[in-house]
Amino acid sequence: MKVDQKEHTITIKDTQRDFTSFLMKVTHQYKTFEKHNIIIDLSYHRGLTINDIKLFLPLSEEHKKSKKSFVIVGSDIDYNAIPDKLTVVPSALEANDIIEMEEIERDLGF
């Protein structure tokens, strides 16, 4: 697992390409990331299903309650099938754009 921090955002990438152990590591170490916006980069994983991505739903919901952004980067996914409670985008650039927009909305009180 690789963790990069830029300002108020942490990007977490799976370096071992083992989705199950990556999910467990992120879940167990969540408390160390909870005060930042989080980008979960799954772009290296091929063949992920919607059900795999839904496994991040509890973390995402908990994180959004604390007024922080939680965005997943994934490729080869049917984005229309993703639940509205999850934010999934195809690139890291779009993830950063979403976080920027959400921060502006929070600053404006939306």
C-alpha angles and dihedrals in degrees: 000000000000121000122195123183123200114175107303098349131083121200116202119196130184108235097178097052092228105130097192096051090043091055090049093049093049091048094048094045096041094111090065091056102036097101093057137063108263132218115189107201111207095156092117092059115091122196098025113160129218087251090057091053092045088064086077092058097096091051092046094051093047091048095049091052087065090055095253130124124250115190129174121208112209138157132207091030131133096239091191090064094055114107115251090241091067126068111213124171134174099237143033090238091058090046090056090047091052091050091049091051093047091051091052089050091050091048089052091049100249 
